[in-house]
Amino acid sequence: MGKSERGMAILLVDDEARLRRTLARSLSARGHWVDEAGTHREAVTAVVHGTYDLLLLDVNLPDATGWAEPRREGR
């Protein structure tokens, strides 16, 4: 993962799957690589195992507030 010729590597974190899919399609169509997480726990796992240029976080996740940055908790 990481920045490539396709654009930015983005982790999109939202518990609403339909919104996640819509945003992911839109970002991918603009040349970005998008990984998705539906929970804070999934976001932490993704950040620990990957490298992202941008994290788009829902601030009202059911398992944690989006204000709790996954990178800090995962490392």
C-alpha positions as CSV (number, residue, x, y, z in Angstrom):
1,M,0.0,0.0,0.0
2,G,1.0,3.6,0.0
3,K,1.2,6.3,-2.7
4,S,1.5,4.9,-6.2
5,E,1.0,6.0,-9.7
6,R,-2.8,5.4,-9.1
7,G,-3.1,8.2,-6.6
8,M,-3.4,8.1,-2.8
9,A,-3.9,5.1,-0.6
10,I,-7.0,5.9,1.5
11,L,-8.5,4.1,4.4
12,L,-12.2,4.8,4.6
13,V,-13.7,4.1,8.0
14,D,-17.5,4.2,8.3
15,D,-20.1,1.9,9.9
16,E,-22.6,2.6,7.1
17,A,-21.7,0.1,4.4
18,R,-23.7,1.8,1.7
19,L,-22.0,5.2,2.3
20,R,-18.6,3.4,2.4
21,R,-19.2,1.7,-1.0
22,T,-20.4,5.0,-2.6
23,L,-17.4,6.9,-1.4
24,A,-15.0,4.1,-2.3
25,R,-16.3,4.0,-5.8
26,S,-16.1,7.7,-6.2
27,L,-12.5,7.9,-4.9
28,S,-11.4,4.9,-6.9
29,A,-12.9,6.5,-10.1
30,R,-10.6,9.4,-9.4
31,G,-7.5,7.2,-9.4
32,H,-7.2,6.5,-5.7
33,W,-6.7,3.1,-4.0
34,V,-9.3,2.7,-1.3
35,D,-9.4,0.2,1.6
36,E,-12.5,0.0,3.8
37,A,-13.2,-0.6,7.4
38,G,-16.6,-0.7,9.1
39,T,-15.4,-0.5,12.7
40,H,-12.7,1.2,14.8
41,R,-11.2,-2.2,15.4
42,E,-10.9,-3.0,11.7
43,A,-9.4,0.4,11.1
44,V,-6.7,-0.2,13.8
45,T,-5.9,-3.6,12.2
46,A,-5.6,-2.0,8.7
47,V,-3.4,0.8,10.0
48,V,-1.1,-1.6,11.8
49,H,-0.7,-3.8,8.7
50,G,-0.7,-1.1,6.0
51,T,0.4,2.4,5.0
52,Y,-2.1,5.0,4.1
53,D,-1.8,8.5,2.7
54,L,-5.2,9.5,4.1
55,L,-7.6,8.3,6.7
56,L,-11.2,9.3,6.3
57,L,-12.9,8.5,9.6
58,D,-16.5,8.6,10.7
59,V,-16.5,10.4,14.1
60,N,-19.6,8.4,15.3
61,L,-18.5,4.7,15.1
62,P,-20.4,2.3,17.3
63,D,-17.3,0.8,18.8
64,A,-15.3,4.1,19.3
65,T,-15.4,7.7,18.4
66,G,-13.6,8.6,15.2
67,W,-11.6,11.1,17.2
68,A,-9.6,8.2,18.7
69,E,-7.0,8.0,15.9
70,P,-6.4,4.4,14.9
71,R,-2.7,5.0,14.2
72,R,-2.0,6.0,17.8
73,E,-3.9,3.0,19.3
74,G,-2.5,0.5,16.8
75,R,1.2,1.3,17.4
